[in-house]
Amino acid sequence: MSQWQDVGDTAAFQEDEPRAVTVAGEPVAVVRQGDEFFAVHDICTHEVARLSEGFVEDGCIECPLHQGLFDLRTGQARKAPCVTPVRVYKTRVQGGRLEVQAP
């Protein structure tokens, strides 16, 4: 059974500013868009780069190394050179705290 891990107060997450967290030892990038939170594996599948150091645009997170894009909802690669999707994690808010489901 997967466990939920608290990664911080929801107020600490700024709109469209990726933030690196660790969930069950895995690097995860969290993005807030309005009242929704998205969590994807923080390492680009094209080359080793932290997605949490990239930008958010049009519902995607951009890899800072080669500007490939990944869909925040599905993890699907949306722009070359990225072709392999990144893992997505479920999120939920409990009492003003953000939780991410561990893999």
N, C-alpha and C positions, 0 to 999 in steps of 0.2 A: 504494500500500500504506500502510495506517495505521501510525503509529508509536506506541509506548508511551512515556509520559513519567512519570518518577519525580516524585512529589509529596510524598514525605516518609516518615519512619519510621512504621510502623503504630502504634507506641506513642504517637505524638503526637496521634492522633485519639481523642477521648473519645467514649464511648457516647452516641448520640443528640444530639450537639452538632455542628451543621453547621459546616463550616470552608471558607472560600473559598480556592481555588487557581486558578492560571492554567494552562491546557493549550493549547498551540499558539496563544497569544494570546486564547483564549476564557475568559470567567469561568465557573468550575465550582464547584458546592457539593458537598462530599463529606460523607457521613454514615456513621458506623460503627454497626452493630447486631450485637453479639456478634462473631463472627468474619467477618461479611460487611461489605463496603464498597459503598456506592452513590454514584454520581456523576451529577448532573443539571446542566443549564445553570443558572447562578446568577441569571439575570434572569427575573422573573415574566413570563408572556406576557400578563397582563391590563394591568398598568401597570409602569413601571420601578421595580422594588424588588429588592433582593438577597435571594434565598431563604436564603442562608447566615446572614442575620440573623434568620431565623424559628425556629420550634420544630418538633420532630419528634414526631409522635403517630400511633399505629396504622399504622405503615409508610408514613406520608406526611410531606411537608415542608410547613409552613405559610408562606404569604407574610405577612410582618410588616405589610404595608400594609392589606390588606382581609381577611385570614384565609382566603383561598382555599387549597385543599389540592391537592398533586400527589403521585401514587403514586411512591415511590422506585424501584420495580422497572420500571415501564412509562413513567413520565412523564405518564400520563393525569391530566387535571384531575378531582378528586374532589369539589370543593365550590365553589359559586359565590362570587364572581363569575368565577372562572377557568373557562374552557371549552376553551381551546387547550392541548394538551399541551406540556411542556417536553422538550427533547432529553435523552436518557439516554446515558451513556458506559459502556463496559465497564471493569471494574477487575480487577486481579490483584495478588497479593502475590508478590514475588520477593525472597528473602533478607531478610525482615523489612521490606522497603520496599514502599510502595503505589505502583502504577503505574496510570495512567488512559490509555485509548486515545484518541489525538488524532483529531478529526473528519477 
